[in-house]
Amino acid sequence: MNLSGVYPALTTPFDREGAVSLGDLKHNIRLYNNTDLAGYVVLGSTGESVLLSHAEKESILVLVRDTAGKDKRLIAGTGAESTAETIEKTKRAAEIGYDLALVKTPYYYKPSYKPQVFARHYRSVADASPIPVLLYSVPVFTGIALESADVIALADHPNIVGIKDSSGDVRRVAETIEGTPAEFQTLVGAASTVLSCLVLGASGAILALACALPEKCVAVHQLFRQGQVEKARELQLKLVRASKVMVSEMGIAGVKYAMDLREYRGGVPRLPLLPLQEEQKKQLSGLLASLEPATARA
């Protein structure tokens, strides 16, 4: 399975009453279908998955499956604290029609989570999963990073096909790529490191930034693949600043507001996450105007 390309870590829109807005989500997917995004990652960190009920998650999975273009690969976030629940959620995603499962590290019992714990967890999930598994390391949220040695040890499992590494650590990504088989694919989750990691051999990226700026995120990947490295570098430098402000500093609220400034429906995050303050909105509006003068709105 070729995972090359850029995937947005889809946001979850909410209506004024705080309920999931499937209509707004459908609107976003239909717009994304007209881009060169490789597919969609559903129920990831940017999708506020930890704030959603089981029923809400189910409805989102079905809606995205039904609305996605036939050429788009579908990846479902299925990681849970227990191995049993992770397997259950992964099997359900497969039943609905998803192509891959993105499995974050358990994190609640951090002192007990040694390499052998993750080895047992991921191998058990991969053994039981009807679809290929992507490891997911996102230490900014979990406080736990899958080290390159851990990933290399898991890469020999035939149903573990790659990793989303959101650590932002280019050294770790390089060690992983060097130590894993050619068919094991690395996707990066930090927009500021995309080009550096592509040079090292990464297949692509899963990005929150791609929810608001899909064309520009895709362009970095395409320009690199076409050998236009200098143009890719120039664009990457612009995205470093955008990612720092929108994603790193403002978080999900920033991503959603940036979507609102374009043609997408972002809305506000779910409590306890808070929307942006007015000064932050002005800052983000100015940033987007400098990047997208034809499409950004005041």
C-alpha positions in Angstrom: 0.0 0.0 0.0 1.4 3.3 -1.1 0.7 6.0 1.5 2.6 8.8 -0.3 0.9 12.2 -0.1 -0.6 14.6 2.3 -3.6 13.8 4.6 -5.5 16.4 6.7 -6.1 15.4 10.3 -9.8 16.3 10.0 -11.4 18.6 12.4 -14.9 17.9 13.9 -17.4 20.8 13.5 -19.9 21.5 16.2 -23.2 23.4 15.9 -24.3 26.3 18.2 -25.7 23.8 20.7 -22.4 22.0 20.9 -23.5 18.9 19.0 -21.5 17.4 16.1 -22.5 19.0 12.8 -22.4 16.3 10.2 -23.7 18.8 7.6 -20.7 21.0 8.1 -18.3 18.0 8.0 -19.9 16.9 4.7 -19.4 20.5 3.4 -15.7 20.3 4.2 -15.1 16.9 2.7 -16.8 17.9 -0.5 -14.4 20.8 -0.8 -11.4 18.6 0.1 -12.4 16.1 -2.6 -11.5 18.7 -5.2 -7.9 19.0 -3.9 -5.0 16.6 -4.4 -5.1 15.4 -0.8 -4.3 11.7 -0.7 -7.0 10.9 1.8 -8.4 11.7 5.2 -7.5 10.9 8.8 -10.6 10.7 10.9 -10.9 10.8 14.7 -7.3 11.9 15.3 -6.0 14.5 17.7 -7.1 17.5 15.7 -10.6 15.9 15.4 -11.0 16.2 19.2 -11.6 12.5 19.3 -11.0 12.3 23.1 -14.0 14.7 23.5 -16.4 12.6 21.4 -18.9 10.0 22.5 -19.0 6.5 20.9 -22.1 7.4 19.0 -20.6 10.6 17.7 -17.4 8.8 16.5 -19.5 6.2 14.7 -21.6 8.9 12.9 -18.4 10.7 11.8 -16.8 7.5 10.5 -19.8 6.7 8.4 -20.3 10.3 7.1 -16.7 10.6 5.9 -16.8 7.2 4.3 -20.0 8.1 2.4 -18.7 11.6 1.3 -15.1 11.0 0.5 -14.0 10.8 -3.1 -13.4 7.3 -4.4 -9.7 8.2 -4.9 -9.2 9.2 -1.3 -7.6 6.8 1.2 -9.4 6.6 4.6 -7.5 6.3 7.9 -9.4 5.9 11.2 -8.0 6.8 14.6 -8.7 3.7 16.7 -6.2 3.9 19.6 -7.6 3.5 23.1 -6.1 2.9 26.6 -6.8 -0.8 26.6 -5.6 -3.3 24.0 -9.0 -4.9 23.9 -10.9 -1.6 23.1 -8.3 -0.7 20.5 -8.9 -4.0 18.8 -12.7 -3.5 19.0 -12.5 0.0 17.5 -10.1 -1.1 14.8 -12.4 -4.0 13.7 -15.3 -1.6 13.6 -13.4 0.9 11.4 -12.6 -2.0 9.1 -16.3 -3.0 8.9 -17.3 0.6 8.0 -14.8 0.6 5.2 -11.6 2.2 6.3 -8.3 1.3 4.7 -6.0 1.7 7.7 -6.1 2.2 11.5 -4.0 4.9 13.2 -3.2 3.6 16.7 -1.9 6.1 19.2 0.2 5.0 22.2 -1.7 4.3 25.4 -0.5 6.9 27.9 -2.4 6.9 31.2 -0.1 4.5 33.1 3.1 6.2 31.9 5.5 4.7 34.5 4.5 1.2 33.4 4.8 1.8 29.7 8.2 0.3 28.8 9.1 -0.8 25.3 7.9 -4.4 25.9 4.5 -3.1 26.8 4.1 -1.2 23.5 5.5 -4.2 21.7 2.9 -6.5 23.1 0.1 -3.9 22.6 0.8 -3.2 19.0 1.5 -6.7 18.0 -1.8 -7.8 19.6 -3.7 -5.1 17.7 -1.9 -5.9 14.4 -2.6 -9.6 14.8 -6.3 -9.0 15.3 -6.8 -6.1 12.8 -8.4 -6.8 9.4 -6.7 -3.7 8.1 -3.1 -2.5 8.1 -2.0 -0.6 11.2 -0.1 2.7 11.5 1.7 3.4 14.7 1.0 6.9 16.1 3.5 8.8 18.3 2.2 12.1 19.5 4.2 13.1 22.6 2.9 16.6 22.8 -0.5 15.2 23.8 0.4 11.8 25.4 3.8 12.6 27.0 5.1 9.4 25.4 7.2 9.1 22.3 7.8 5.9 20.4 11.6 5.8 20.1 13.1 4.7 16.8 14.3 1.5 18.3 10.8 0.6 19.4 9.5 1.4 15.9 12.2 -0.6 14.2 11.4 -3.6 16.4 7.7 -3.4 15.4 8.3 -2.9 11.7 8.8 -6.6 11.0 5.1 -7.3 11.7 3.4 -7.8 8.3 0.3 -5.8 9.4 2.2 -2.8 10.8 2.9 -0.8 7.7 4.1 2.5 9.0 4.1 5.3 11.5 2.8 8.8 12.0 5.5 10.6 13.9 4.3 13.8 15.3 7.3 14.4 17.6 8.8 17.0 15.3 12.2 15.3 16.0 13.9 15.0 12.6 16.7 12.9 14.1 14.2 10.3 15.4 12.5 10.2 12.0 15.8 9.7 10.2 16.7 6.8 12.5 13.4 5.2 11.9 13.6 5.4 8.2 17.2 4.1 8.2 16.3 1.2 10.4 13.1 0.0 8.9 12.4 -1.9 5.7 11.8 0.0 2.5 8.1 -0.9 2.5 7.6 0.5 6.0 6.3 4.1 5.5 6.8 7.1 7.6 4.3 9.9 7.7 5.2 13.1 9.6 2.7 15.0 11.8 4.7 18.3 12.2 4.2 20.7 9.3 7.4 22.5 10.0 9.5 19.3 9.3 7.7 18.0 6.1 10.4 18.9 3.5 13.3 17.8 5.8 11.7 14.5 6.3 10.8 14.0 2.7 14.5 14.4 1.9 15.2 11.7 4.4 12.7 9.3 2.8 9.4 10.0 4.5 6.3 9.0 2.4 4.2 12.1 3.3 2.4 13.8 6.1 -0.7 13.9 8.2 -1.2 17.5 9.1 -3.6 19.7 11.1 -2.4 22.6 8.9 -3.8 20.8 5.9 -7.3 21.3 7.2 -7.0 25.1 6.5 -4.3 25.1 3.8 -4.6 21.9 1.9 -3.3 23.1 -1.4 -0.1 24.6 0.1 0.6 21.5 2.2 0.1 19.3 -0.9 2.3 21.6 -3.0 5.3 21.0 -0.8 5.0 17.3 -1.3 4.4 17.6 -5.1 7.2 20.1 -5.7 9.6 17.8 -3.9 8.5 14.8 -5.9 8.9 16.8 -9.1 12.5 17.7 -8.2 11.6 21.4 -7.7 13.4 21.4 -4.3 14.0 25.2 -4.2 10.4 26.0 -4.7 9.4 23.4 -2.1 11.9 25.0 0.3 10.5 28.5 -0.2 6.9 27.2 0.4 8.1 25.1 3.4 9.5 28.2 5.1 6.2 30.0 4.8 4.4 27.0 6.3 6.8 26.9 9.2 5.5 30.3 10.4 1.9 29.3 9.6 2.2 26.1 11.6 3.9 27.8 14.5 1.1 30.4 14.9 -1.9 28.5 13.9 -1.2 25.0 15.2 1.5 25.2 17.9 0.4 28.4 19.6 -3.3 28.5 19.0 -4.1 24.8 18.8 -7.3 23.3 17.5 -9.1 26.7 18.0 -6.6 28.3 15.6 -7.0 25.6 12.9 -10.8 25.9 13.1 -10.8 29.7 12.9 -8.4 29.6 9.9 -10.8 27.3 8.2 -13.6 29.8 8.9 -11.6 32.5 7.2 -11.6 30.4 4.0 -14.4 28.3 2.5 -14.5 25.7 5.2 -16.6 25.3 8.3 -14.4 25.1 11.4 -16.4 26.6 14.2 -15.3 26.5 17.8 -13.7 23.6 19.7 -15.6 21.6 22.4 -15.3 22.5 26.0 -13.0 22.5 27.9 -11.1 23.8 24.9 -11.8 27.5 24.3 -12.2 29.6 21.2 -9.7 32.3 20.2 -9.6 35.7 21.7 -10.2 38.7 19.4 -6.5 39.6 19.4 -5.6 36.1 18.3 -8.2 36.2 15.5 -6.7 39.4 14.2 -3.3 37.9 14.3 -4.4 34.8 12.4 -6.4 36.8 9.9 -3.3 38.8 9.1 -1.2 35.7 8.7 -3.7 34.1 6.4 -4.0 37.2 4.3 -0.3 37.2 3.7 -0.4 33.6 2.6 -3.8 33.5 0.8 -4.7 37.1 -0.2 -7.3 35.9 -2.7 -9.2 33.7 -0.3 -8.7 35.0 3.2 -11.6 37.1 4.6 -11.3 39.7 7.3 
